């Protein structure tokens, strides 16, 4: 096989912390390599070394038979390396086409941008992904899933030899994932080399040829996917056996905590349901079905046009997220980068942001000792990997940022917790920690609304599942009744 990319004995440290330790890694032409590992294992750092964002401390990197030393992401891009980022690396105020060709705009002999060329070429790559999106559409108007597909179109348009995909399917539906896998297969057949990072282990076995597994900054396994089982993969990742991915605990349902009646809001059309204390109520649906909009309307982030919301039997008119917090609702957004966390602030400031009122004394002065005590408690309980509570949140891995986002929602001690894609970008070990936490909160009487595009997660952790399509509820299933086929039938608009 022909090696497109090779790392030999590559190491990287930050201050006194060793993040990567003598890594060997290889990507061959016409092969898809899975890169697996828990959050904090070193995957992101390794990809940043390859794409020129970080310099390596030791070791050699080769493209073909040529040793390379990139000092910028642009150099890596010009050398034929493209990366699709887990946290979208796009500019929401620009158009779709402008984002696809950002920094690579075609120009005429006088240096003027050829807008018609941007539009036609963007349309070509969007059609390749079977997307009917206008290249002139403002990116901010698209859903997270659509924005992710634009990121993929951007990478494809570079015609790179090596394409790195960091959690590309996290925000995609099954249909969109199938389209992406078809494109990946075509790229493989054309001789490209792909690096595929995913916490959805089934996808690794479905699409990848080879696998490399990182644990604590060391490469602990490399080889063909066909030669490793899922149990062995998990054991290599976490360093121990991990049984029962969805540790469901039986429902101890209490009184009605939340009652929603004929709710109408943006992309929500007359939704009614009740949710109980000690219950995990799952919400299924395709991208654009209205799950996130429903969550935001209940929380007070989206305005309600008509209908009613009752919390613990009391009618509430929530006009802002602050109203939602005061009413006893915690909300973990699907978009932690832009909506859930302040990237330039410290872990501590992010985690306690919504619960600061808990730490005010009688004079209204912040009790910093009490605040830090609670932050330390959550860091320990959630196994957040960090250099300290004052570390900048952007320095944490995606999975550890998600743990902070969940802890932040729990700081005000809510009665109702809305989890919108809570395990997006979270590794198998951390997922189980989150599921165990859900069980703990459930046993304490919290009412939990679980919005997820991960069907096994919904089936594994929910007591009941409601299905949405085009802003309406189209099905309801008990835990015993629910299965993937019946739920998927209800996600189709014709069943409304």
Residue pairs with C-beta under 8 A, 6 or more apart in sequence:
1 28
1 29
1 30
1 31
2 28
2 29
2 64
3 26
3 27
3 28
3 29
3 62
3 64
4 27
4 28
4 29
4 63
4 64
4 161
4 162
4 193
5 25
5 26
5 27
5 50
5 61
5 62
5 63
5 81
5 162
5 193
6 25
6 26
6 27
6 60
6 61
6 62
7 23
7 24
7 25
7 26
7 46
7 49
7 50
7 59
7 60
7 61
8 24
8 59
8 60
8 61
8 62
9 22
9 23
9 24
9 58
9 59
9 60
10 20
10 22
10 23
10 24
10 25
10 46
10 49
10 56
10 58
10 59
10 60
10 61
11 18
11 20
11 21
11 22
11 23
11 56
11 57
11 58
11 59
12 18
12 19
12 20
12 45
12 49
12 54
12 56
12 57
13 19
13 57
17 387
18 217
19 42
19 45
19 217
20 42
20 45
20 46
20 49
20 217
21 217
21 218
22 58
22 59
22 218
23 42
23 46
23 59
23 214
23 218
23 219
24 219
24 222
25 46
25 212
25 219
25 222
26 33
26 222
27 33
27 162
27 193
27 194
27 195
28 193
28 210
29 161
29 191
29 192
29 193
30 188
30 189
30 191
30 192
30 193
31 188
31 193
31 194
31 209
31 210
32 184
32 188
32 194
32 195
32 196
32 207
32 208
32 209
32 210
33 193
33 194
33 195
33 196
33 208
33 209
33 210
33 211
33 212
34 196
34 197
34 198
34 204
34 208
34 210
34 211
34 212
34 225
35 43
35 46
35 47
35 195
35 196
35 197
35 211
35 212
35 214
36 197
36 198
36 201
36 204
36 211
36 212
36 213
36 214
36 233
36 236
36 237
37 43
37 213
37 214
37 215
37 237
37 427
38 215
38 237
38 238
38 399
38 427
38 428
38 429
38 430
39 385
39 397
39 398
39 399
39 400
39 426
39 427
39 430
40 385
40 397
40 399
40 400
41 214
41 215
41 216
41 217
41 237
41 427
42 214
42 216
42 217
43 166
43 197
43 214
44 166
44 397
44 398
45 54
46 214
47 83
47 164
47 166
47 195
47 197
48 54
49 55
49 56
49 61
50 61
50 76
50 81
50 164
51 70
51 73
51 76
51 77
51 81
51 83
51 164
52 70
52 71
52 72
52 73
52 74
52 75
52 76
52 77
52 81
53 73
55 69
55 71
60 67
61 67
61 68
61 69
62 68
63 79
63 80
63 81
63 162
68 79
70 76
70 79
74 103
77 158
77 160
80 160
80 161
80 162
81 160
81 161
81 162
81 163
81 164
82 155
82 156
82 158
82 160
82 162
82 163
82 164
83 155
83 163
83 164
83 165
83 166
84 151
84 152
84 154
84 155
84 163
84 164
84 165
84 166
84 168
85 151
85 166
86 166
86 167
86 170
86 197
86 398
86 425
87 337
87 398
88 144
88 147
88 148
88 151
88 337
89 151
90 99
90 102
90 139
90 147
90 150
90 151
90 154
91 98
91 99
91 102
91 139
92 138
92 139
92 140
92 147
93 138
93 139
93 140
94 102
94 138
94 139
95 135
95 136
95 137
95 138
95 139
96 122
96 126
96 133
96 134
96 135
96 136
96 137
96 138
96 139
96 142
96 150
97 115
97 118
97 119
97 121
97 122
97 135
97 136
98 105
98 118
99 139
99 150
99 154
100 118
100 121
100 122
100 125
100 135
100 150
100 153
100 154
100 157
101 118
101 121
101 122
101 154
101 157
102 154
104 157
104 158
105 113
105 114
105 118
106 113
106 114
106 117
106 118
106 121
107 113
107 114
108 114
118 135
119 135
119 136
121 157
122 135
122 153
122 157
123 135
125 153
125 154
125 156
125 157
126 132
126 133
126 135
126 149
126 150
126 153
128 153
128 156
128 183
129 149
129 152
129 153
129 156
129 179
129 180
129 183
130 179
131 146
131 149
131 153
133 142
133 146
133 149
133 150
139 147
139 150
142 150
143 171
143 287
143 288
144 171
144 334
144 335
145 171
145 172
145 173
145 176
145 287
145 288
146 287
147 171
148 168
148 170
148 171
148 172
149 172
149 176
151 168
152 165
152 168
152 180
152 183
155 163
155 165
156 163
156 183
160 192
161 192
161 193
162 192
162 193
162 194
162 195
163 187
163 192
163 193
163 194
163 195
164 194
164 195
164 197
165 184
165 194
165 195
165 196
165 197
166 197
167 197
167 198
167 199
167 398
167 424
167 425
168 180
168 196
168 198
169 176
169 177
169 180
169 198
169 200
169 203
170 421
170 424
170 425
171 287
171 334
171 421
171 424
171 453
172 180
172 287
172 453
173 286
173 287
173 453
174 455
175 286
176 287
177 203
181 206
181 207
184 194
184 196
184 207
185 207
187 194
188 194
188 209
196 203
196 204
196 207
196 208
198 204
199 399
199 423
199 425
199 426
199 427
199 428
199 431
200 454
201 230
201 233
201 234
201 428
204 211
204 225
204 233
205 225
205 230
208 225
209 224
209 225
210 222
210 223
210 224
210 225
211 221
211 222
211 223
211 224
211 225
211 228
211 233
212 219
212 221
212 222
213 219
213 220
213 221
213 222
213 233
213 236
213 237
214 220
215 236
215 237
215 238
215 239
216 239
220 236
221 228
221 236
228 236
231 241
234 241
234 242
234 428
235 241
235 242
237 427
237 428
237 429
238 428
238 429
242 428
242 429
242 432
245 428
245 431
245 432
245 435
245 456
245 460
246 435
246 456
246 457
246 459
246 460
246 461
247 432
247 435
247 436
247 439
248 439
248 460
248 461
249 439
249 442
249 443
251 278
251 279
251 280
251 442
251 463
251 479
252 278
252 442
252 443
253 276
253 277
253 278
253 279
253 463
254 276
254 277
254 278
254 279
254 445
255 276
255 277
255 312
256 274
256 275
256 276
256 277
256 313
257 275
257 276
257 277
257 311
257 312
257 415
257 416
257 447
258 274
258 275
258 298
258 309
258 310
258 311
258 416
258 447
258 449
259 274
259 308
259 309
259 310
259 313
260 271
260 272
260 273
260 274
260 298
260 307
260 308
260 309
260 310
261 272
261 307
261 308
261 309
261 310
262 270
262 271
262 272
262 306
262 307
262 308
263 270
263 271
263 272
263 294
263 297
263 298
263 304
263 306
263 307
263 308
263 309
264 270
264 304
264 305
264 306
264 307
265 293
265 294
265 296
265 297
265 302
265 303
265 304
265 305
265 307
266 293
266 297
266 302
266 303
267 288
267 290
267 293
267 471
268 290
268 293
268 294
268 297
268 471
269 290
269 470
269 471
269 472
270 307
270 472
271 290
271 294
271 307
271 468
271 471
271 472
271 473
272 307
272 473
273 281
273 466
273 473
273 476
275 281
275 416
275 447
275 449
276 447
277 415
277 445
277 446
277 447
278 442
278 443
278 445
278 446
278 447
279 442
279 447
279 448
279 463
279 464
280 438
280 442
280 448
280 450
280 461
280 462
280 463
281 447
281 448
281 449
281 450
281 462
281 463
281 464
281 465
281 466
282 450
282 451
282 452
282 458
282 461
282 462
282 463
282 464
282 465
282 466
283 291
283 294
283 449
283 450
283 451
283 452
283 465
283 466
283 467
283 468
284 452
284 455
284 458
284 465
284 466
284 467
284 468
284 487
284 490
284 491
285 291
285 467
285 468
285 469
285 491
286 469
286 491
287 453
288 470
289 468
289 469
289 470
289 471
289 491
290 468
290 470
290 471
290 472
291 420
291 451
291 468
292 334
292 420
292 451
293 302
293 471
294 468
295 331
295 418
295 420
295 449
295 451
296 302
296 331
297 303
297 304
298 309
298 318
298 324
298 329
298 418
298 449
299 318
299 321
299 324
299 329
299 331
299 418
300 318
300 319
300 320
300 321
300 322
300 323
300 324
300 327
300 329
301 320
301 321
301 324
301 331
303 319
304 317
304 318
308 315
309 315
309 316
309 317
309 318
310 316
311 327
311 328
311 329
311 415
311 416
312 328
312 415
316 323
316 327
317 323
318 324
318 327
318 329
321 331
324 331
325 354
325 412
325 414
328 412
328 414
328 415
328 416
329 414
329 415
329 416
329 417
329 418
330 354
330 409
330 410
330 412
330 414
330 416
330 417
330 418
331 409
331 417
331 418
331 420
332 340
332 402
332 405
332 406
332 409
332 417
332 418
332 419
332 420
332 422
333 339
333 340
333 405
333 420
334 420
334 421
334 424
334 451
336 398
336 401
336 402
336 405
337 343
337 401
340 401
340 405
340 408
341 350
341 393
341 401
341 404
341 405
341 408
342 349
342 350
342 353
342 393
343 392
343 393
343 394
344 392
344 393
344 394
345 392
345 393
346 389
346 390
346 391
346 392
346 393
347 375
347 379
347 384
347 386
347 388
347 389
347 390
347 391
347 392
347 393
347 396
347 404
348 371
348 372
348 375
348 389
348 390
350 393
350 404
350 405
350 408
351 375
351 378
351 389
351 404
351 407
351 408
351 411
352 359
352 371
352 374
352 375
352 408
352 411
353 408
353 411
354 408
354 409
354 411
354 412
355 374
355 408
355 411
355 412
355 413
356 366
356 371
357 412
358 370
358 374
358 411
358 412
358 413
359 366
359 367
359 368
359 370
359 371
359 374
360 366
360 367
361 367
372 389
374 411
375 389
376 389
378 384
378 407
378 410
378 411
379 386
379 389
379 407
381 437
382 403
382 404
382 406
382 407
382 433
382 437
383 403
383 430
383 433
384 396
384 400
384 403
384 404
384 407
385 396
385 397
385 400
386 395
386 396
386 400
387 395
393 401
393 404
396 404
398 425
398 426
399 425
399 426
399 427
399 430
400 430
402 422
402 423
402 424
402 425
402 426
402 430
402 434
403 430
403 433
403 434
406 419
406 422
406 434
406 437
409 417
410 417
410 441
414 446
415 445
415 446
415 447
416 446
416 447
416 448
416 449
417 441
417 446
417 447
417 448
417 449
418 448
418 449
418 451
419 438
419 448
419 449
419 450
419 451
419 452
420 451
421 451
421 452
421 453
421 454
422 434
422 450
422 452
423 430
423 431
423 434
423 452
423 454
423 457
426 434
435 460
435 461
438 448
438 450
438 461
441 448
442 448
450 457
450 458
450 461
450 462
452 458
455 484
455 487
458 465
458 482
458 487
459 465
459 482
459 483
459 484
462 479
462 482
463 478
463 479
464 476
464 477
464 478
464 479
465 476
465 477
465 479
465 482
465 487
466 473
466 475
466 476
467 473
467 474
467 475
467 476
467 477
467 487
467 490
467 491
468 474
468 491
469 490
469 491
469 492
469 493
469 495
469 496
470 493
470 496
472 496
474 490
474 491
474 495
474 496
475 486
475 487
475 489
475 490
475 495
477 486
477 487
489 495
